[in-house]
Amino acid sequence: MDTLRQRVPFRQAGEDELNPEDDERHVMDEQEQQELINTLREAARTADRIHIRSLRMVLIAAIMIQVNFLTMLIINRRRQALVPTPLGMIFNFAPSPLIPIPTAFTMLAIALHIFDSMSLSRNPRMSLLDVDMPFDTTGILDGPFRKRAVLYLIAPFMSAVLKRSFSQTVWWLMPAIIIGLIALAQKWMRETDEGVERLEELQYDARGA
């Protein structure tokens, strides 16, 4: 029957002269489409595993840096206000007065990173920017203020309001920057998965046509 599409056998260059028009007219049959979708799906899963592992390593590194800073604050609690931030030490900036209760804000950043790591393990594709507060905020907070990521902005906001050094403000902002980059990577993962799903939908639509 003319309506049936036959698979085009593989031909090596040299057996016959290649005709670009034949390649353009070739339409993949159902088996070829399924093989392509399976290949893309497996490639997406492999990439997701690598990305998730990398994101976890980023969070672990962030936690270790914060724990090191917390240790410095505890050891130098009597002159805590002049403890240099890790960024200040890297760029050799002179110590400047820290924001009030830096120990509490550092512990908050560590706790948030731990919560984010747990959320990443439960649902890697759910953006960390969309996770609600770890406590009930019904009737207290609404809209974007109900999201856990807002807690990352308290310390850098206080640093900016109190006109602390630029390096210190950036240091307190680093956890929020890390979460933003992780959320961007999660967005790419979701878009890849959605692309494979759209191909599957097109395949099913072609079957029904």
N, C-alpha and C positions, 0 to 999 in steps of 0.2 A: 504494500500500500504506500502511496506517495506521502500520506500524512504521517507515517512512522519515521522517527528520526533515528538513524543508525549511528553508532559510535564510530568516530574516525580513528583508524588504527595509527599507532605511532610510526612515523617514518623518519629515518635518519637523513640528514642533509647529504645529498649525493645520490640517493636512490632515485629521486625524482626532483625536478626543479620545483622549489618551493614557490607557492603562489599566495601572496598576501591576501588576495580576495577570498581564497578558501578558508583562511583563518578567520576572516571577518564573518563569513557565513556560518561557521561552525557554532552550534549551540550545544552547551553541555546537557547531557541527558540526566535523568533523575539520580543515577548512581554517582556520576561525576559531581553533581551538585552536593550530594550528601557527603562525599569524600572531602570536598573542599571545606564544607561547613565544619566537619569533624576536625580537620586539620587546624582551621582558624580557632575553633573552640579550645583545642588542646594547647595551642600556642598562647591563647589568652590566659588560660589557667596557669601555665608555667610562668608567664610574665607576672601574674598576680601573686604567685607564691614568692617570687623574687622581690617584688615591691613590698609585700607585707613584711617579709623578713628584714628588708632594709629599713622600713619605717619603724619597726620595733627596735632595731639597733640605734636609730636616731633618738628615740625616746629614752632608751637605756643610757646612752651617752649624756643626754640632757639631765637625767636624774643624777648621774654620777657627778657632773659638774656642780649641780645645785647642792648635793650632799657635801662636796668639798668646800663650797662657799659657806654652807651652814656650819661646818666644823670650824672654819676660821672665825666665824662670828661667835661661836660658843667659847673657843679658846681665848679670844680677845674681847670677851664681853665687857670688861671694864673700860676699854677704849674702843668699843664697838663702832662708834660713829665714824671713826677714821679708817676702818678696815677697807682696803681697796677691793673693788669688784674684779672678777676674772678678766673682764675686758680692759680695765684700768691697768692690770698687771701685764697683759699681753702687749699693750701699746705704750706701757711705761708712763701712764698719766699719774700726776700727783694725786694722792688720796684726797677726796672731798667728803664732807659730811653726808652720811647716808640718810635715807628717808626714815621716819619714825618706824619703830618695830620691824626692822629688816629681817630679824629671825622669823617672825610670824609669816611674813610674806614669802620668805624662802621655803618654809615648811608648806605653805599653801601651794607654791609652784610644784614642789615634789609630789604632794598629794594629788594634784590635778594631773600631772604626768602619769602617775600610777593609774588613776582612773581612766585616762585616755588609752593607756596600754591595754587595760582590761576591755575597754570598749572595742579597741582594734581587734582583739582576739575573738570577741563575740560576733561582731558584724563588721568585717573589714571594709565593706563598701558604703557603710553609713558614715557620712561626713562627721568628723569630730566637732565641726561648727554647729551641727544640728542637734547635738546631745543636750538634753535638759539638765538642770541643776541636780546634784546628788541628793537634794532634799526637796520637799514639797513647797512650791512657791505660789500655790493657788491663792488668789486674792491679794498677793503681795507684789509679785512681779508679773509682767505681761509682755508679750511680743518677744523681740530679740533679747530682752533682759532676762528671760527665763533660761537662756542657753548658758551652759557651763563655761564656754569660752570667754564670756564677759568677765569672769573672775580674773582672767589673765591681765586685764587692762587696768585693774585698780592700782597696782604698784607703779607702772609707768605714768599713769595719769597723775598720781600724787607727786612723783618725781618732777614732772613737768610743771605742775602748779607751784611747787616749792622752789622751782628754778635751780634744781640740782644740775650737776655737770651733764653734758651731752652723753658722755660715755656711760654714766650711771643710768640715765634714762633709757638708753639703748639696751643696757644689760637687763633692766627690769622688763623691757619689751621683748626680749629674746624668746621667752616661752610662747608668747602669742605669735611671733613670727614662725616658730617651729610648727605650731599647730596649723597655721595658715598654709604652710608648704605641704604638710601632710594631707590636709583637706584637698589641696590642689591635685596631689598624686591620686587621692581617692576618686576625685572627679574624672581623671583620665581612665582609671580602672573601670568606672561605671560606664563611661562612653564606649570603651572597647567591648564590654559585655553587651551593651545595647546594640552595637553595630552587628555583632554575631546574631543577636535575637532578630534584628530586622531582616537579615539574610534568610533566617529560618521562616519568617513570616512570608517573604517573597516566594520561597520555595513552595509553601503550602498554598499560596494564592495561585501559583502556576498549576498546581495539581488540580485545583478546583475549577480552573478556567476551561 
